[in-house]
């Protein structure tokens, strides 16, 4: 707020409505750019990870990527014991699975998690999630304008529905979520 106020003070004072109208679009542009390019690139560069070369995982992702008509993402194991999975879609899409996650899930549960992340890549919801988070952090007015978790809840539901449809059951996804939930 101080930086924005200091920047606008020479222009004629403290028009709060003007500042709000200026800050929301600026934050939207910045957070969208960060969601698509800056944060995914930073995360890929700074984390200890290695590409998963397991033939079963690679073949599964290749097959599912073709079904979804998306470019096959790279799959990385992240050196973290806490079970987590996430994906980024940018110039090079990637799925990240923690070592802790791969150790506690069986094959079908891991496939459910991968399908879930592929659905996010297809729908480009990883960028939406990062952008929504940045909007909430940098622009308090974003809550008033309707940028909230509702959109992300819908994206999570869509990804879960896709998994259940592909696996013809939601049993594996629910089992994976239960195992992951024990570590939170």
LOTORKE-173668 format. One record per residue (C-alpha): residue number from 1; chain; x, y, z negated. Coordinates in steps of 0.1 Angstrom, whole numbers, plus 5000, padded with zeros to 4 digits. Example, Ala and Ser with C-alpha at 12.3 -4.5 7.8 and 13.67 -1.06 7.14 Angstrom:
// residues 2
<pt><resi>1</resi><chain>A</chain><east>5123</east><north>4955</north><up>4922</up></pt>
<pt><resi>2</resi><chain>A</chain><east>5137</east><north>4989</north><up>4929</up></pt>
END
This chain:
// residues 184
<pt><resi>1</resi><chain>A</chain><east>5000</east><north>5000</north><up>5000</up></pt>
<pt><resi>2</resi><chain>A</chain><east>5028</east><north>5024</north><up>4992</up></pt>
<pt><resi>3</resi><chain>A</chain><east>5046</east><north>5018</north><up>5025</up></pt>
<pt><resi>4</resi><chain>A</chain><east>5014</east><north>5024</north><up>5044</up></pt>
<pt><resi>5</resi><chain>A</chain><east>5005</east><north>5055</north><up>5024</up></pt>
<pt><resi>6</resi><chain>A</chain><east>5041</east><north>5069</north><up>5027</up></pt>
<pt><resi>7</resi><chain>A</chain><east>5040</east><north>5063</north><up>5064</up></pt>
<pt><resi>8</resi><chain>A</chain><east>5006</east><north>5081</north><up>5068</up></pt>
<pt><resi>9</resi><chain>A</chain><east>5012</east><north>5109</north><up>5043</up></pt>
<pt><resi>10</resi><chain>A</chain><east>5029</east><north>5133</north><up>5067</up></pt>
<pt><resi>11</resi><chain>A</chain><east>5000</east><north>5129</north><up>5091</up></pt>
<pt><resi>12</resi><chain>A</chain><east>4975</east><north>5146</north><up>5069</up></pt>
<pt><resi>13</resi><chain>A</chain><east>4969</east><north>5129</north><up>5036</up></pt>
<pt><resi>14</resi><chain>A</chain><east>4953</east><north>5099</north><up>5022</up></pt>
<pt><resi>15</resi><chain>A</chain><east>4923</east><north>5089</north><up>5043</up></pt>
<pt><resi>16</resi><chain>A</chain><east>4915</east><north>5055</north><up>5027</up></pt>
<pt><resi>17</resi><chain>A</chain><east>4890</east><north>5045</north><up>5054</up></pt>
<pt><resi>18</resi><chain>A</chain><east>4915</east><north>5054</north><up>5081</up></pt>
<pt><resi>19</resi><chain>A</chain><east>4942</east><north>5034</north><up>5064</up></pt>
<pt><resi>20</resi><chain>A</chain><east>4919</east><north>5004</north><up>5060</up></pt>
<pt><resi>21</resi><chain>A</chain><east>4909</east><north>5006</north><up>5097</up></pt>
<pt><resi>22</resi><chain>A</chain><east>4946</east><north>5008</north><up>5107</up></pt>
<pt><resi>23</resi><chain>A</chain><east>4958</east><north>4980</north><up>5083</up></pt>
<pt><resi>24</resi><chain>A</chain><east>4933</east><north>4953</north><up>5093</up></pt>
<pt><resi>25</resi><chain>A</chain><east>4942</east><north>4952</north><up>5131</up></pt>
<pt><resi>26</resi><chain>A</chain><east>4979</east><north>4956</north><up>5124</up></pt>
<pt><resi>27</resi><chain>A</chain><east>4978</east><north>4927</north><up>5099</up></pt>
<pt><resi>28</resi><chain>A</chain><east>4958</east><north>4906</north><up>5123</up></pt>
<pt><resi>29</resi><chain>A</chain><east>4983</east><north>4910</north><up>5151</up></pt>
<pt><resi>30</resi><chain>A</chain><east>5013</east><north>4904</north><up>5128</up></pt>
<pt><resi>31</resi><chain>A</chain><east>4997</east><north>4873</north><up>5111</up></pt>
<pt><resi>32</resi><chain>A</chain><east>4987</east><north>4858</north><up>5144</up></pt>
<pt><resi>33</resi><chain>A</chain><east>5022</east><north>4862</north><up>5158</up></pt>
<pt><resi>34</resi><chain>A</chain><east>5037</east><north>4848</north><up>5127</up></pt>
<pt><resi>35</resi><chain>A</chain><east>5013</east><north>4818</north><up>5128</up></pt>
<pt><resi>36</resi><chain>A</chain><east>5022</east><north>4809</north><up>5163</up></pt>
<pt><resi>37</resi><chain>A</chain><east>5059</east><north>4816</north><up>5164</up></pt>
<pt><resi>38</resi><chain>A</chain><east>5078</east><north>4830</north><up>5134</up></pt>
<pt><resi>39</resi><chain>A</chain><east>5067</east><north>4807</north><up>5106</up></pt>
<pt><resi>40</resi><chain>A</chain><east>5068</east><north>4774</north><up>5126</up></pt>
<pt><resi>41</resi><chain>A</chain><east>5103</east><north>4782</north><up>5139</up></pt>
<pt><resi>42</resi><chain>A</chain><east>5116</east><north>4792</north><up>5105</up></pt>
<pt><resi>43</resi><chain>A</chain><east>5102</east><north>4761</north><up>5089</up></pt>
<pt><resi>44</resi><chain>A</chain><east>5117</east><north>4738</north><up>5115</up></pt>
<pt><resi>45</resi><chain>A</chain><east>5151</east><north>4755</north><up>5112</up></pt>
<pt><resi>46</resi><chain>A</chain><east>5154</east><north>4757</north><up>5074</up></pt>
<pt><resi>47</resi><chain>A</chain><east>5140</east><north>4724</north><up>5061</up></pt>
<pt><resi>48</resi><chain>A</chain><east>5160</east><north>4692</north><up>5057</up></pt>
<pt><resi>49</resi><chain>A</chain><east>5143</east><north>4669</north><up>5082</up></pt>
<pt><resi>50</resi><chain>A</chain><east>5150</east><north>4643</north><up>5107</up></pt>
<pt><resi>51</resi><chain>A</chain><east>5131</east><north>4631</north><up>5137</up></pt>
<pt><resi>52</resi><chain>A</chain><east>5112</east><north>4598</north><up>5131</up></pt>
<pt><resi>53</resi><chain>A</chain><east>5123</east><north>4573</north><up>5158</up></pt>
<pt><resi>54</resi><chain>A</chain><east>5102</east><north>4544</north><up>5146</up></pt>
<pt><resi>55</resi><chain>A</chain><east>5088</east><north>4528</north><up>5178</up></pt>
<pt><resi>56</resi><chain>A</chain><east>5054</east><north>4520</north><up>5163</up></pt>
<pt><resi>57</resi><chain>A</chain><east>5049</east><north>4556</north><up>5152</up></pt>
<pt><resi>58</resi><chain>A</chain><east>5062</east><north>4570</north><up>5185</up></pt>
<pt><resi>59</resi><chain>A</chain><east>5040</east><north>4547</north><up>5206</up></pt>
<pt><resi>60</resi><chain>A</chain><east>5009</east><north>4556</north><up>5185</up></pt>
<pt><resi>61</resi><chain>A</chain><east>5015</east><north>4593</north><up>5189</up></pt>
<pt><resi>62</resi><chain>A</chain><east>5022</east><north>4589</north><up>5226</up></pt>
<pt><resi>63</resi><chain>A</chain><east>4989</east><north>4570</north><up>5231</up></pt>
<pt><resi>64</resi><chain>A</chain><east>4968</east><north>4594</north><up>5210</up></pt>
<pt><resi>65</resi><chain>A</chain><east>4984</east><north>4625</north><up>5226</up></pt>
<pt><resi>66</resi><chain>A</chain><east>4974</east><north>4612</north><up>5260</up></pt>
<pt><resi>67</resi><chain>A</chain><east>4938</east><north>4606</north><up>5248</up></pt>
<pt><resi>68</resi><chain>A</chain><east>4937</east><north>4642</north><up>5235</up></pt>
<pt><resi>69</resi><chain>A</chain><east>4953</east><north>4656</north><up>5266</up></pt>
<pt><resi>70</resi><chain>A</chain><east>4980</east><north>4674</north><up>5246</up></pt>
<pt><resi>71</resi><chain>A</chain><east>5018</east><north>4674</north><up>5249</up></pt>
<pt><resi>72</resi><chain>A</chain><east>5033</east><north>4647</north><up>5226</up></pt>
<pt><resi>73</resi><chain>A</chain><east>5045</east><north>4664</north><up>5195</up></pt>
<pt><resi>74</resi><chain>A</chain><east>5078</east><north>4656</north><up>5178</up></pt>
<pt><resi>75</resi><chain>A</chain><east>5074</east><north>4639</north><up>5144</up></pt>
<pt><resi>76</resi><chain>A</chain><east>5097</east><north>4647</north><up>5116</up></pt>
<pt><resi>77</resi><chain>A</chain><east>5103</east><north>4632</north><up>5081</up></pt>
<pt><resi>78</resi><chain>A</chain><east>5108</east><north>4660</north><up>5056</up></pt>
<pt><resi>79</resi><chain>A</chain><east>5131</east><north>4652</north><up>5026</up></pt>
<pt><resi>80</resi><chain>A</chain><east>5105</east><north>4658</north><up>4999</up></pt>
<pt><resi>81</resi><chain>A</chain><east>5092</east><north>4633</north><up>4974</up></pt>
<pt><resi>82</resi><chain>A</chain><east>5058</east><north>4650</north><up>4971</up></pt>
<pt><resi>83</resi><chain>A</chain><east>5034</east><north>4634</north><up>4996</up></pt>
<pt><resi>84</resi><chain>A</chain><east>5024</east><north>4660</north><up>5022</up></pt>
<pt><resi>85</resi><chain>A</chain><east>5017</east><north>4662</north><up>5059</up></pt>
<pt><resi>86</resi><chain>A</chain><east>5012</east><north>4692</north><up>5082</up></pt>
<pt><resi>87</resi><chain>A</chain><east>5016</east><north>4702</north><up>5118</up></pt>
<pt><resi>88</resi><chain>A</chain><east>5025</east><north>4733</north><up>5138</up></pt>
<pt><resi>89</resi><chain>A</chain><east>5015</east><north>4740</north><up>5173</up></pt>
<pt><resi>90</resi><chain>A</chain><east>5037</east><north>4766</north><up>5189</up></pt>
<pt><resi>91</resi><chain>A</chain><east>5061</east><north>4764</north><up>5218</up></pt>
<pt><resi>92</resi><chain>A</chain><east>5071</east><north>4729</north><up>5205</up></pt>
<pt><resi>93</resi><chain>A</chain><east>5044</east><north>4712</north><up>5185</up></pt>
<pt><resi>94</resi><chain>A</chain><east>5055</east><north>4691</north><up>5156</up></pt>
<pt><resi>95</resi><chain>A</chain><east>5041</east><north>4669</north><up>5128</up></pt>
<pt><resi>96</resi><chain>A</chain><east>5059</east><north>4668</north><up>5095</up></pt>
<pt><resi>97</resi><chain>A</chain><east>5055</east><north>4639</north><up>5071</up></pt>
<pt><resi>98</resi><chain>A</chain><east>5072</east><north>4639</north><up>5038</up></pt>
<pt><resi>99</resi><chain>A</chain><east>5093</east><north>4609</north><up>5027</up></pt>
<pt><resi>100</resi><chain>A</chain><east>5070</east><north>4606</north><up>4997</up></pt>
<pt><resi>101</resi><chain>A</chain><east>5040</east><north>4603</north><up>5019</up></pt>
<pt><resi>102</resi><chain>A</chain><east>5055</east><north>4576</north><up>5041</up></pt>
<pt><resi>103</resi><chain>A</chain><east>5064</east><north>4556</north><up>5010</up></pt>
<pt><resi>104</resi><chain>A</chain><east>5029</east><north>4555</north><up>4995</up></pt>
<pt><resi>105</resi><chain>A</chain><east>5007</east><north>4549</north><up>5025</up></pt>
<pt><resi>106</resi><chain>A</chain><east>5001</east><north>4517</north><up>5044</up></pt>
<pt><resi>107</resi><chain>A</chain><east>5001</east><north>4516</north><up>5083</up></pt>
<pt><resi>108</resi><chain>A</chain><east>4964</east><north>4524</north><up>5088</up></pt>
<pt><resi>109</resi><chain>A</chain><east>4965</east><north>4552</north><up>5062</up></pt>
<pt><resi>110</resi><chain>A</chain><east>4995</east><north>4567</north><up>5079</up></pt>
<pt><resi>111</resi><chain>A</chain><east>4978</east><north>4565</north><up>5113</up></pt>
<pt><resi>112</resi><chain>A</chain><east>4948</east><north>4583</north><up>5098</up></pt>
<pt><resi>113</resi><chain>A</chain><east>4970</east><north>4611</north><up>5086</up></pt>
<pt><resi>114</resi><chain>A</chain><east>4988</east><north>4614</north><up>5120</up></pt>
<pt><resi>115</resi><chain>A</chain><east>4954</east><north>4614</north><up>5138</up></pt>
<pt><resi>116</resi><chain>A</chain><east>4943</east><north>4642</north><up>5114</up></pt>
<pt><resi>117</resi><chain>A</chain><east>4974</east><north>4663</north><up>5123</up></pt>
<pt><resi>118</resi><chain>A</chain><east>4970</east><north>4656</north><up>5160</up></pt>
<pt><resi>119</resi><chain>A</chain><east>4934</east><north>4669</north><up>5158</up></pt>
<pt><resi>120</resi><chain>A</chain><east>4948</east><north>4701</north><up>5142</up></pt>
<pt><resi>121</resi><chain>A</chain><east>4973</east><north>4704</north><up>5170</up></pt>
<pt><resi>122</resi><chain>A</chain><east>4946</east><north>4699</north><up>5196</up></pt>
<pt><resi>123</resi><chain>A</chain><east>4924</east><north>4726</north><up>5180</up></pt>
<pt><resi>124</resi><chain>A</chain><east>4954</east><north>4749</north><up>5172</up></pt>
<pt><resi>125</resi><chain>A</chain><east>4942</east><north>4752</north><up>5136</up></pt>
<pt><resi>126</resi><chain>A</chain><east>4977</east><north>4752</north><up>5121</up></pt>
<pt><resi>127</resi><chain>A</chain><east>4982</east><north>4787</north><up>5135</up></pt>
<pt><resi>128</resi><chain>A</chain><east>4947</east><north>4797</north><up>5123</up></pt>
<pt><resi>129</resi><chain>A</chain><east>4956</east><north>4785</north><up>5088</up></pt>
<pt><resi>130</resi><chain>A</chain><east>4989</east><north>4804</north><up>5086</up></pt>
<pt><resi>131</resi><chain>A</chain><east>4972</east><north>4835</north><up>5101</up></pt>
<pt><resi>132</resi><chain>A</chain><east>4944</east><north>4833</north><up>5075</up></pt>
<pt><resi>133</resi><chain>A</chain><east>4969</east><north>4830</north><up>5047</up></pt>
<pt><resi>134</resi><chain>A</chain><east>4989</east><north>4859</north><up>5059</up></pt>
<pt><resi>135</resi><chain>A</chain><east>4958</east><north>4880</north><up>5063</up></pt>
<pt><resi>136</resi><chain>A</chain><east>4947</east><north>4873</north><up>5027</up></pt>
<pt><resi>137</resi><chain>A</chain><east>4982</east><north>4882</north><up>5014</up></pt>
<pt><resi>138</resi><chain>A</chain><east>4989</east><north>4913</north><up>5035</up></pt>
<pt><resi>139</resi><chain>A</chain><east>4954</east><north>4928</north><up>5039</up></pt>
<pt><resi>140</resi><chain>A</chain><east>4930</east><north>4929</north><up>5009</up></pt>
<pt><resi>141</resi><chain>A</chain><east>4904</east><north>4941</north><up>5033</up></pt>
<pt><resi>142</resi><chain>A</chain><east>4904</east><north>4908</north><up>5052</up></pt>
<pt><resi>143</resi><chain>A</chain><east>4882</east><north>4893</north><up>5026</up></pt>
<pt><resi>144</resi><chain>A</chain><east>4856</east><north>4920</north><up>5032</up></pt>
<pt><resi>145</resi><chain>A</chain><east>4858</east><north>4914</north><up>5070</up></pt>
<pt><resi>146</resi><chain>A</chain><east>4851</east><north>4877</north><up>5067</up></pt>
<pt><resi>147</resi><chain>A</chain><east>4886</east><north>4861</north><up>5071</up></pt>
<pt><resi>148</resi><chain>A</chain><east>4883</east><north>4834</north><up>5045</up></pt>
<pt><resi>149</resi><chain>A</chain><east>4886</east><north>4797</north><up>5038</up></pt>
<pt><resi>150</resi><chain>A</chain><east>4853</east><north>4789</north><up>5055</up></pt>
<pt><resi>151</resi><chain>A</chain><east>4869</east><north>4785</north><up>5089</up></pt>
<pt><resi>152</resi><chain>A</chain><east>4896</east><north>4763</north><up>5074</up></pt>
<pt><resi>153</resi><chain>A</chain><east>4870</east><north>4740</north><up>5058</up></pt>
<pt><resi>154</resi><chain>A</chain><east>4854</east><north>4736</north><up>5091</up></pt>
<pt><resi>155</resi><chain>A</chain><east>4887</east><north>4728</north><up>5108</up></pt>
<pt><resi>156</resi><chain>A</chain><east>4895</east><north>4702</north><up>5081</up></pt>
<pt><resi>157</resi><chain>A</chain><east>4860</east><north>4686</north><up>5086</up></pt>
<pt><resi>158</resi><chain>A</chain><east>4865</east><north>4685</north><up>5124</up></pt>
<pt><resi>159</resi><chain>A</chain><east>4899</east><north>4667</north><up>5119</up></pt>
<pt><resi>160</resi><chain>A</chain><east>4884</east><north>4643</north><up>5094</up></pt>
<pt><resi>161</resi><chain>A</chain><east>4855</east><north>4635</north><up>5118</up></pt>
<pt><resi>162</resi><chain>A</chain><east>4880</east><north>4629</north><up>5146</up></pt>
<pt><resi>163</resi><chain>A</chain><east>4899</east><north>4604</north><up>5125</up></pt>
<pt><resi>164</resi><chain>A</chain><east>4867</east><north>4585</north><up>5115</up></pt>
<pt><resi>165</resi><chain>A</chain><east>4856</east><north>4584</north><up>5152</up></pt>
<pt><resi>166</resi><chain>A</chain><east>4890</east><north>4571</north><up>5164</up></pt>
<pt><resi>167</resi><chain>A</chain><east>4895</east><north>4545</north><up>5137</up></pt>
<pt><resi>168</resi><chain>A</chain><east>4858</east><north>4537</north><up>5136</up></pt>
<pt><resi>169</resi><chain>A</chain><east>4858</east><north>4541</north><up>5099</up></pt>
<pt><resi>170</resi><chain>A</chain><east>4867</east><north>4568</north><up>5073</up></pt>
<pt><resi>171</resi><chain>A</chain><east>4880</east><north>4542</north><up>5048</up></pt>
<pt><resi>172</resi><chain>A</chain><east>4917</east><north>4547</north><up>5057</up></pt>
<pt><resi>173</resi><chain>A</chain><east>4915</east><north>4585</north><up>5056</up></pt>
<pt><resi>174</resi><chain>A</chain><east>4897</east><north>4584</north><up>5022</up></pt>
<pt><resi>175</resi><chain>A</chain><east>4922</east><north>4560</north><up>5008</up></pt>
<pt><resi>176</resi><chain>A</chain><east>4951</east><north>4581</north><up>5020</up></pt>
<pt><resi>177</resi><chain>A</chain><east>4936</east><north>4613</north><up>5005</up></pt>
<pt><resi>178</resi><chain>A</chain><east>4930</east><north>4594</north><up>4972</up></pt>
<pt><resi>179</resi><chain>A</chain><east>4967</east><north>4583</north><up>4970</up></pt>
<pt><resi>180</resi><chain>A</chain><east>4979</east><north>4618</north><up>4979</up></pt>
<pt><resi>181</resi><chain>A</chain><east>4955</east><north>4634</north><up>4953</up></pt>
<pt><resi>182</resi><chain>A</chain><east>4972</east><north>4614</north><up>4925</up></pt>
<pt><resi>183</resi><chain>A</chain><east>5003</east><north>4635</north><up>4930</up></pt>
<pt><resi>184</resi><chain>A</chain><east>4987</east><north>4670</north><up>4929</up></pt>
END
